[in-house]
Amino acid sequence: MGDILLLTLRRLRVPLIALIVSYAISVLGLSLMPANPVPGQPGHMSLFHAFYVISYTATTIGFGEVPREFSDAQRAWVTFSIYLSVTAWAYALGSIFALARDSTFRTAVANSRFASRVRHLGEPFYIIAGYGQSGNALAHAFDDLGLRSVIIELQDDRAAQAEVEDYSTPPLFIAADARWPDVLCDAGALHPQCQAVIVLVSDDEVAQAIAIGVTIMRPDLTVLARIYDKGSAVNLEDFPNIAVIDPFEAFALNLELNIASPAVLWVEEWLSSAPGDPCPKPASTPGGHWLIFGFGRFGRAIAEALERSGSTWSAFDSNSSLAQHPHLQITDNSGQSLREAGIGRAVGIVAGTDRDAMNLALVTRARKLNPKLSVLIRQNHTTDRSLIAAAHADLAFVKSEVIVRECLQLLISPLLNRFLLMVRHRGKAVAEEIITRLLIELDERVPSIWVFDCNASHPGLKEVLTNPGEDPLRLSELGIDPLDPPNRLRAVPLLLSRGDTSDMLPEGNTILQDGDQILFAGAYGVRERQSAFLRDPSPVDFVRTGFEAPRSWLFRKLRGMVRGKSS
């Protein structure tokens, strides 16, 4: 608001001075004009009466000769004052209208309104810096989850795009440079309800500057930054709250898992997809010799993943300025080039150029020469989604989808992310055990993922967790339907987090302690039923005894009297 006032006073300084001077001249002159002579009355109008007359005359809202009939001199001066003040008002109003159309003023007003709306947010929200394809996809993902987002984007045209898109709760949008600390403050980086800042700008140096700036302003806030340059990523390693996301490396790691341990990747995709969707089909990418077309950042990440999985590769690119590599050949994507590249003996092809049309043409030619090829295609633009889908590739890299999945794992389900990392570390055997349990307990749809907070601050758990005389709460009891025992809930405990330790697939007889967190995967609606344990202590007794405990003071006393007599 201070910026708006300062800008207004600066732009309207001359018109306001002109208006004030015109009023001053009119009032002073009217007070000096001789009045009609009346015995016992002053010969001139007082300054108060002169100001009163000019006030309603200059604004053309009326006219009257007070306190008595004007003299000819006074009427002549009032006539002059009308022309003078109307001219000053016309100049002032024209300046006001010009200010209202001024882009700087409109930006200041919009920013002030934006900052005010952010300050009044009373629910958790996330800041997204950068509203490109990935930022757009992440904002829609947050909206689908019922989460608020605040977007900072430098380009004004993308703000207009956000206004017409389909959101249940439209995000708050500001067109500004996220590198400026004032912009981050206005966007809510210091707001107590801000959960994290996700930096998705296209320039790595800018992303690095934003991430470091947020961390310096608020060291406890989680920051996710999309960084491609390894040097920039190294610079952020000393900041514990900054997580670097490289979609190329993330996808390459999934490809490596798909070749070396497809069961692990199946678990990841099963638990990371949208709840209620059909279970992703298990896929196995063949190992062997691969042809990589497009040897930029994406192609190099894929090549490194193939090497780690024990596969071989050859790379091809039409850009002669690329650094020389023993496996890289500078060539075009013609059929003759494919035959010379050994398409007949390859097990797979990577269409990884930065042009979707070229990738589609490459896949079409390659399949004609070798119909058994495993195909990995890169999608660069969301507008080409239907064309890429029509190619029916075995694997498709969509950068925005990879980024959204990585962000949601880190922000919404940090325990799920820890669990998936443990599955990767332990390998195929554990992944197959998890798959078996999920298939037995649940149907072949993506389950809901939630964390049960075993904390004595919840009314339903306070007694059982803090009273030494109570039987300890066991994990298996949380698997019983608190509304309909002894029926069991369709849920699988995946991880028990206790302090700095994590127990994967904990046993049902595990005794729970205050502060434990349990990661569950379950059918739709199970989370809401299980939450009854948190609200009221009676469900714990209900699942143990099969009898619902009395809720009122009177019935609890009567129950105690009955127990006393029976004993």
C-alpha positions in Angstrom: 0.0 0.0 0.0 2.9 2.4 0.7 4.2 1.9 -2.9 0.7 2.8 -4.3 0.5 5.9 -2.2 4.0 7.0 -3.1 3.4 6.4 -6.8 0.0 8.2 -6.7 1.5 11.3 -5.0 4.4 11.4 -7.4 2.3 11.1 -10.6 -0.4 13.6 -9.3 1.9 16.1 -7.7 1.5 18.8 -10.4 -2.3 18.3 -10.9 -2.8 18.5 -7.1 -0.7 21.6 -6.8 -2.6 23.2 -9.7 -5.9 22.4 -8.0 -4.8 23.7 -4.6 -3.4 27.0 -6.2 -6.7 27.5 -8.1 -8.7 27.1 -4.9 -6.4 29.4 -3.0 -6.6 32.1 -5.7 -10.4 31.8 -5.9 -10.9 31.9 -2.1 -8.5 34.8 -1.5 -9.8 36.8 -4.4 -13.4 36.4 -3.3 -12.6 37.5 0.2 -11.0 40.7 -1.1 -13.9 41.7 -3.4 -16.1 44.5 -2.0 -19.5 43.4 -0.9 -22.8 45.3 -1.1 -22.8 47.9 1.6 -25.1 47.0 4.5 -25.1 49.1 7.7 -23.5 47.2 10.6 -22.1 44.4 8.3 -18.4 44.0 7.1 -17.5 45.3 3.7 -15.8 42.1 2.6 -16.7 38.4 2.8 -14.8 36.4 5.4 -12.3 33.7 4.4 -14.6 31.0 5.9 -17.6 32.1 3.8 -15.4 32.5 0.7 -14.1 29.0 1.1 -17.6 27.7 1.6 -18.9 29.3 -1.6 -15.9 28.2 -3.7 -16.2 24.7 -2.4 -19.6 24.0 -3.8 -19.2 26.4 -6.8 -15.9 25.1 -8.1 -17.1 21.5 -8.1 -20.3 22.6 -10.0 -22.6 21.0 -7.4 -24.5 24.1 -6.8 -24.6 27.9 -6.5 -25.9 30.4 -4.0 -25.2 33.9 -2.8 -24.4 33.7 0.9 -24.3 35.1 3.5 -26.1 37.9 1.4 -26.6 39.0 -2.2 -23.3 39.4 -4.0 -22.0 42.6 -5.5 -21.1 42.9 -9.1 -17.4 42.6 -8.3 -18.0 39.4 -6.3 -20.1 37.9 -9.1 -17.4 38.7 -11.6 -14.8 37.0 -9.4 -17.0 34.0 -8.9 -17.4 33.7 -12.7 -13.6 33.8 -13.1 -13.2 31.2 -10.3 -15.6 28.8 -12.0 -13.6 28.8 -15.2 -10.3 28.5 -13.3 -11.4 25.7 -11.0 -13.1 23.7 -13.7 -9.9 23.8 -15.8 -7.9 22.7 -12.8 -10.4 19.9 -12.1 -10.3 18.7 -15.7 -6.5 18.6 -15.6 -6.6 16.6 -12.3 -9.2 14.2 -13.4 -7.4 13.6 -16.7 -4.2 12.8 -14.8 -6.1 10.4 -12.5 -7.6 8.5 -15.5 -4.1 8.4 -17.1 -2.7 7.0 -13.8 -5.4 4.3 -13.6 -4.3 3.1 -17.1 -0.6 3.3 -16.3 0.9 -0.2 -16.3 3.2 0.6 -13.4 0.3 1.7 -11.2 -1.8 -1.3 -12.2 1.0 -3.6 -11.4 1.5 -2.0 -8.0 -2.2 -2.3 -7.2 -2.3 -6.0 -8.3 0.8 -6.8 -6.2 -0.7 -5.1 -3.2 -4.0 -7.0 -3.6 -2.0 -10.2 -4.1 0.1 -9.7 -0.9 -3.1 -8.9 1.1 -4.8 -12.1 -0.1 -1.7 -14.2 0.7 -1.5 -12.7 4.2 -5.0 -13.7 4.9 -4.6 -17.3 3.9 -5.6 -19.5 6.8 -4.7 -22.9 5.3 -1.5 -24.6 4.2 -0.2 -23.6 0.8 2.8 -24.2 -1.5 4.7 -21.6 -3.5 5.6 -22.5 -7.1 8.2 -20.3 -8.8 7.8 -20.8 -12.5 4.5 -21.5 -14.4 5.7 -23.5 -17.4 4.5 -26.9 -18.3 5.8 -28.4 -15.1 4.5 -25.6 -12.9 1.1 -25.9 -14.5 1.0 -29.7 -14.0 2.1 -29.3 -10.3 -0.5 -26.6 -9.6 -3.2 -28.9 -11.0 -1.9 -31.8 -9.0 -2.1 -29.7 -5.8 -5.6 -28.6 -6.7 -6.7 -32.2 -7.2 -5.4 -32.9 -3.7 -7.3 -30.0 -2.2 -4.1 -28.0 -1.6 -3.7 -24.2 -2.2 -0.8 -22.9 -4.3 0.8 -19.5 -4.8 2.5 -19.0 -8.2 5.3 -16.6 -9.1 5.9 -16.2 -12.8 7.9 -13.5 -14.6 5.8 -13.6 -17.8 2.5 -11.7 -17.7 0.9 -13.8 -20.4 1.0 -16.9 -18.3 -1.0 -15.1 -15.6 -3.8 -14.7 -18.1 -3.5 -18.4 -18.9 -3.9 -19.3 -15.2 -7.1 -17.2 -15.1 -9.0 -19.3 -17.7 -7.8 -22.7 -16.6 -10.1 -25.1 -14.7 -9.2 -25.1 -11.0 -11.4 -26.0 -8.1 -9.6 -23.3 -6.0 -7.7 -21.0 -8.4 -4.1 -20.4 -7.3 -2.9 -16.9 -6.3 -0.7 -15.5 -9.1 1.9 -12.7 -9.2 3.8 -11.7 -12.3 7.3 -10.9 -10.8 10.8 -12.0 -10.5 11.1 -14.6 -7.7 14.8 -13.7 -7.1 13.6 -10.6 -5.3 13.3 -11.1 -1.6 10.3 -8.7 -1.4 8.5 -10.8 -4.0 9.1 -14.0 -2.0 7.8 -12.2 1.1 4.7 -11.0 -0.7 4.1 -14.6 -1.9 4.2 -15.9 1.6 7.6 -17.4 2.1 7.6 -16.1 5.7 3.9 -17.0 6.2 3.4 -19.7 9.0 1.1 -21.7 6.7 3.7 -21.9 3.9 4.7 -25.6 3.6 7.4 -25.4 0.9 8.7 -23.5 -2.1 9.1 -25.4 -5.4 11.4 -23.7 -7.9 10.7 -24.7 -11.5 12.2 -21.8 -13.5 14.0 -22.7 -16.7 17.4 -21.2 -15.8 19.6 -23.2 -13.4 21.4 -20.1 -12.1 18.1 -18.4 -11.4 16.8 -21.5 -9.7 19.9 -21.7 -7.5 19.6 -18.1 -6.5 15.9 -18.4 -5.6 16.5 -21.6 -3.6 19.4 -20.1 -1.6 17.4 -16.9 -1.1 14.4 -18.7 0.4 16.7 -20.8 2.7 18.5 -17.7 4.0 15.1 -16.0 4.7 13.6 -19.0 6.3 16.1 -21.8 7.1 13.4 -24.3 8.3 11.3 -24.2 5.1 11.6 -27.1 2.6 12.7 -26.0 -0.9 12.6 -28.2 -4.0 14.6 -26.9 -7.0 14.6 -28.3 -10.5 18.3 -28.2 -11.4 19.9 -29.8 -14.5 23.5 -28.5 -14.1 25.6 -30.8 -11.8 27.7 -27.8 -10.8 24.7 -25.9 -9.5 23.4 -29.0 -7.8 26.7 -29.4 -5.9 26.4 -25.8 -4.7 23.2 -26.7 -3.0 24.4 -29.8 -1.2 25.4 -27.9 1.9 21.8 -26.7 2.4 19.9 -29.6 4.2 16.5 -28.2 3.4 17.0 -27.9 -0.3 16.2 -31.0 -2.4 17.4 -31.0 -6.0 15.1 -32.6 -8.7 16.6 -33.6 -12.0 13.8 -35.2 -14.1 16.3 -36.7 -16.5 18.2 -38.4 -13.8 15.0 -39.5 -12.1 13.6 -41.1 -15.2 17.0 -42.7 -16.1 17.0 -44.3 -12.6 13.6 -45.7 -13.3 14.8 -47.1 -16.6 17.7 -48.7 -14.8 15.3 -50.3 -12.3 13.1 -51.5 -15.1 15.9 -53.4 -16.7 17.7 -54.7 -13.5 14.7 -55.0 -11.1 11.3 -54.4 -12.6 9.5 -55.5 -9.4 11.0 -52.5 -7.5 9.8 -50.1 -10.2 6.4 -51.7 -10.2 6.1 -51.1 -6.4 7.1 -47.5 -7.0 4.6 -46.8 -9.8 1.8 -48.7 -7.9 2.2 -46.6 -4.8 2.9 -43.3 -6.5 0.1 -43.2 -9.0 -3.3 -41.5 -8.4 -5.5 -43.4 -5.9 -8.2 -45.3 -7.5 -6.5 -45.6 -10.9 -6.0 -49.1 -12.3 -2.8 -50.7 -11.1 0.0 -50.0 -13.6 1.0 -53.0 -15.7 4.3 -54.6 -14.8 6.8 -54.0 -17.5 10.3 -55.3 -18.1 12.7 -53.4 -20.4 15.1 -55.7 -22.1 18.8 -55.5 -21.5 21.2 -55.5 -24.5 22.3 -53.0 -27.1 20.3 -49.7 -27.3 20.4 -46.9 -29.9 20.1 -43.4 -28.4 19.0 -40.6 -30.8 19.5 -37.2 -29.3 22.6 -37.0 -27.1 21.8 -33.9 -25.0 21.2 -34.0 -21.2 18.4 -36.5 -21.5 20.4 -38.8 -23.8 23.5 -38.7 -21.6 21.4 -39.6 -18.5 19.8 -42.5 -20.3 23.3 -43.7 -21.5 24.6 -43.7 -18.0 21.6 -45.6 -16.7 22.1 -48.3 -19.4 25.7 -48.7 -18.5 24.8 -49.1 -14.8 22.3 -51.8 -15.7 24.9 -53.7 -17.8 23.5 -52.8 -21.2 25.5 -51.3 -24.1 24.5 -48.4 -26.3 25.4 -46.2 -29.3 24.4 -42.6 -29.5 23.5 -40.5 -32.6 22.9 -36.8 -33.0 22.8 -34.3 -35.9 24.4 -31.6 -33.9 28.1 -31.4 -34.9 29.0 -29.1 -32.0 28.5 -31.8 -29.4 31.6 -33.0 -27.6 33.2 -36.1 -29.1 32.4 -39.4 -27.4 33.6 -42.8 -28.4 29.9 -44.1 -28.6 28.6 -40.9 -30.4 28.1 -40.5 -34.1 27.1 -37.4 -35.9 24.4 -38.4 -38.3 20.8 -37.8 -39.4 17.7 -39.9 -38.6 17.1 -41.3 -42.1 16.3 -45.0 -42.7 19.8 -45.5 -44.1 21.4 -44.1 -41.0 19.3 -46.4 -38.9 20.4 -49.4 -40.9 24.0 -48.4 -40.6 23.5 -47.9 -36.8 22.6 -51.5 -36.5 18.9 -51.2 -35.9 18.5 -54.9 -36.8 20.5 -56.2 -33.8 19.4 -53.6 -31.2 16.9 -54.5 -28.5 15.7 -50.9 -28.0 15.7 -47.4 -29.3 15.5 -44.0 -27.5 13.9 -41.2 -29.4 15.2 -38.5 -27.2 15.6 -35.4 -29.4 14.0 -32.0 -28.3 11.5 -32.1 -31.2 8.4 -34.3 -30.9 7.8 -34.5 -34.6 11.3 -35.9 -35.2 10.9 -38.4 -32.3 7.6 -39.7 -33.8 9.2 -40.0 -37.3 12.2 -41.8 -35.8 10.0 -44.4 -34.0 8.0 -45.0 -37.1 11.1 -45.7 -39.3 12.7 -47.8 -36.6 9.6 -50.1 -36.2 9.5 -50.7 -39.9 13.1 -51.9 -39.8 12.8 -53.9 -36.6 9.2 -54.5 -35.3 10.5 -56.2 -32.1 12.2 -53.0 -30.8 11.5 -51.8 -27.3 10.7 -48.1 -27.8 11.4 -45.2 -25.4 10.1 -41.8 -26.6 10.5 -38.3 -25.2 7.6 -35.9 -25.1 8.7 -32.2 -25.1 5.4 -30.4 -25.3 2.1 -31.1 -23.5 0.2 -30.2 -26.7 1.7 -33.3 -28.4 0.4 -35.6 -25.7 -2.2 -37.4 -28.0 0.4 -37.8 -30.7 2.9 -39.4 -28.4 0.2 -41.7 -26.9 -0.7 -42.8 -30.5 2.9 -44.0 -30.9 2.3 -46.7 -28.3 5.8 -46.6 -27.0 6.9 -49.0 -24.3 8.1 -46.1 -22.2 7.4 -42.4 -22.5 9.4 -39.6 -20.9 7.2 -36.6 -20.0 9.2 -34.1 -18.0 6.3 -32.5 -16.2 4.9 -35.8 -15.1 8.2 -36.9 -13.7 8.6 -33.6 -11.8 5.1 -33.8 -10.4 5.6 -37.3 -9.1 9.0 -36.4 -7.5 7.6 -33.3 -5.8 4.5 -35.1 -4.5 6.6 -37.9 -3.0 8.9 -35.5 -1.2 6.2 -33.0 0.0 3.0 -34.9 0.5 4.3 -38.3 1.6 7.9 -38.0 2.9 7.5 -41.4 4.6 6.5 -42.9 1.3 9.6 -41.5 -0.3 11.7 -43.0 2.5 9.9 -46.4 2.1 10.5 -46.4 -1.7 14.2 -45.6 -1.1 14.4 -48.6 1.3 12.7 -50.8 -1.3 15.3 -49.8 -3.9 18.1 -50.5 -1.5 16.8 -54.0 -0.5 15.9 -55.0 -4.0 13.8 -57.6 -5.8 13.0 -60.0 -3.0 11.4 -57.3 -0.7 9.6 -55.7 -3.7 8.0 -59.1 -4.6 6.9 -59.6 -0.9 5.3 -56.2 -1.0 3.5 -56.9 -4.2 2.2 -60.2 -2.8 0.8 -58.5 0.3 -0.8 -55.7 -1.7 -2.5 -58.2 -4.0 -3.8 -60.3 -1.1 -5.1 -57.4 1.0 -6.2 -55.0 -1.8 -7.6 -55.2 -5.3 -5.6 -54.3 -8.4 -6.1 -50.6 -8.1 -3.8 -47.9 -6.8 -4.3 -47.6 -3.0 -4.6 -44.5 -0.9 -1.5 -43.7 1.1 -1.6 -42.0 4.5 0.3 -41.7 7.7 -1.3 -42.7 11.1 0.1 -40.4 13.7 0.4 -42.4 16.9 0.5 -39.4 19.3 -0.8 -38.9 22.8 -2.0 -35.5 21.9 -5.0 -37.2 20.1 -7.9 -37.7 22.6 -8.5 -41.3 21.4 -4.9 -42.4 22.1 -3.9 -40.4 25.2 -5.0 -43.0 27.8 -3.6 -46.1 26.0 -0.3 -44.4 25.3 0.4 -42.7 28.7 -1.4 -44.8 31.3 1.0 -47.6 32.5 -2.0 -49.6 33.7 -3.4 -49.9 30.2 -2.6 -52.8 27.9 -0.1 -51.5 25.2 -1.5 -50.6 21.8 -0.4 -53.0 19.1 -0.2 -52.4 15.4 -2.6 -55.2 14.6 -5.4 -53.4 16.6 -5.2 -50.5 14.1 -6.0 -53.0 11.4 -9.4 -53.8 12.9 -12.4 -51.8 11.8 -13.2 -49.5 14.8 -16.8 -49.2 13.7 -17.4 -52.9 13.0 -15.1 -55.2 14.9 -13.8 -57.9 14.5 -13.9 -57.2 10.7 -10.5 -56.0 9.5 -9.7 -52.9 7.5 -8.4 -53.3 4.0 -5.0 -51.7 4.7 -1.3 -52.8 4.8 1.2 -51.2 7.1 4.2 -50.4 5.0 6.6 -48.6 7.3 6.9 -47.8 11.1 8.9 -44.7 11.8 10.1 -44.3 15.3 12.6 -41.5 15.9 15.6 -42.1 13.6 14.7 -45.7 12.9 12.4 -47.2 10.3 10.9 -50.7 10.2 9.7 -51.9 6.8 6.6 -54.1 6.8 6.3 -54.2 10.7 4.7 -57.2 12.4 1.2 -57.0 13.8 2.3 -57.6 17.4 4.6 -54.6 17.4 3.8 -52.4 20.4 3.3 -48.8 19.5 4.8 -45.9 21.4 4.0 -42.2 21.6 5.4 -40.4 18.6 5.3 -43.4 16.2 4.2 -42.8 12.6 2.9 -45.7 10.5 2.7 -45.5 6.7 -0.4 -47.3 5.4 -1.7 -48.3 2.0 -5.3 -49.1 1.9 -8.6 -49.1 0.0 -10.7 -45.9 -0.5 -12.4 -44.8 2.7 -10.3 -46.9 5.1 -8.3 -43.9 6.3 -11.5 -42.1 7.4 -12.6 -45.2 9.4 -9.2 -45.7 11.0 -9.1 -42.0 12.1 -11.9 -42.9 14.6 -9.0 -44.2 16.8 -7.7 -40.6 17.1 -10.9 -38.8 18.0 -12.3 -41.0 20.8 -10.9 -43.6 23.3 -13.9 -45.9 23.0 -12.9 -47.5 19.6 -9.7 -49.0 21.2 -11.9 -50.7 23.8 -14.4 -51.7 21.1 -11.8 -53.5 19.0 -10.4 -55.3 22.1 -13.6 -56.4 23.8 -16.2 -56.3 21.1 -18.4 -54.0 23.3 -18.7 -50.3 22.8 -17.6 -48.3 25.9 -20.1 -45.9 27.4 -19.5 -42.3 26.4 -21.3 -40.3 29.1 -20.2 -39.8 32.7 -23.3 -41.4 34.1 -23.1 -44.6 32.0 -19.4 -44.9 32.8 -20.2 -44.8 36.5 -23.0 -47.4 36.1 -20.6 -49.7 34.2 -18.0 -49.3 37.0 -20.7 -50.3 39.6 -21.7 -53.3 37.6 -18.1 -54.5 37.3 -17.6 -53.9 41.0 -20.5 -56.1 42.0 -19.6 -58.8 39.5 -16.0 -59.0 41.0 
